[in-house]
């Protein structure tokens, strides 16, 4: 039927309502189709915005560590300065009042003091060996040049003796560290055995270091005297350092307060025995080192 026909020519049906119903259905379908397209477009826009925001966040997160790194470094530097200042204050307090033990701000202060003491001793040993080798080479050159002058030969200055002073000093440093650690561990065991209340190992080492931080000064003098070749003063300072070490080991047991399983005097006796054993081991090691060094020197002189 044409669009302007109101009634069917075959059955007489009213076509006006049918046309209105078709237009409504078409309009509804058009609206739903447009809505679906608009919703799809909106979803695509939301997806693009989400992807862009995620990319922006990732770029910001990638930039944040680079921006925060200098701040982290400044915090670490400041913390290191504060730790060094605290250690210095603790060291000064131990020098002024060795028996008034103070709790340090770090558990490693005592270990640092002991390591510095051993380092200064080994530096002094290195200096003495260097001077001894230089002196022997000079004397050997004098003898060689004197013989060359008598025989009318050309004089030649060379090192007859070659000795690895740095390697030997480093080995002594390691040996002293291990030996000192063994002595501290043994005395700490006695400390735990004598007293009922347990003390942490680092607190024990810090108390011992507080008593014996004066050894830092004596070892520094030992090093300065080695530079000046003042061997008599070096011997006196070395004896003083050993005395302070033994005294400090004894005081960590005698001066501690608390409930005891055994009298502190007997604990001090055991500590003295351990120190004597350690000194015997040290003398044996030094004797072996001197023997090896002598063979090395005589072998170099012979060559």
Beta strands, then each sheet from edge to edge (+ up, - down):
end
